[in-house]
Amino acid sequence: DIQMTQSPPSLSASLGDKVTITCQASQNINKCIAWYQQKPGKAPRLLIRYTSTLESGTPSRFSGSGSGRDYSFSISNVESEDIASYYCLQYVNLPWTFGGGTKLELK
Amino acid sequence: QVQLKESGPGLVQPSQTLSLTCTVSGFSLTSYNVHWVRQPPGKGLEWMGRMRYNGDTSYNSALKSRLSISRDTSKNQVFLKMNSLQTDDTGTYYCTRDYDDYFDYWGQGVMVTVSS
C-alpha cells in the first residue's frame, strides 16, 4: 500500500496569510493526487485533482504542485471560509490512501 | 444533478452486521464506480472498497474478511455490509463517486455508532 505522509497535522494562520501543506508518498504516484477540504459535520469537498487542476468552483487562491513522491497544496490570502481540515488522496494504485489530514485554524 | 445519499441504522451492537445503502441519482451505476469511505470521530479518512461500473469489487485488505459491497442497478443503489462490528468501527460512512479514479461527488455521510 502507498503511504501518504501529510504535514503539518495542524496549522494556525492569520487572515491573508499564505499556508502550505505537504504530502509525501511512499512511492512515485505520477501526479495522481487530489486535495479535499472538509468542514465539521460535512463531507469532503474536492478542490484539486491531478496535482494542480482546480475543480470547477475552487477559488484561485488554492493551488497545488509536485511530482514523483512530493506534493504541496497552498492557500494564498487565507479567508475565514477556508478554516477547515484538508486531506490529500493518492489514486494511482489500489488501495486508495489518504494523508492524515491538516487542521487549519485561525491565529 | 449528481447526488449520493447514504442510509442505514445509526446504532449497531458489537459483533453484529452493519448494512448501509447508497442511493445515487444524476448518473448511472453502469457508467461510474462508487466507493465507500469511512471516518472515525475526530480522525482521518479510510478507503473501504469499490463497486466498479461493471459489477467488479475491490476491498481494503484490512477489511476484506468482513466487508461486502453489492448493488442493484435497477434501484440505483450500492450496498455495504460489514460483519463482526467492534467499537472502533464507529464513525461516519460516506459513499462517493469515482470520476477518472478520484472522488468528485460525496454523499452527506451517515453516522454509525457501535455500542451495546
Interface residues (C-beta under 8 A of the other chain):
Chain A: D1 C32 A34 Y36 K42 A43 P44 R45 L46 R49 Y50 E55 Y87 L89 Y91 V92 L94 P95 W96 T97 F98 G99 G100 G101
Chain B: H35 G44 L45 E46 W47 S58 N60 S61 Y94 T96 D100 D101 Y102 F103 D104 W106 G107 Q108 G109
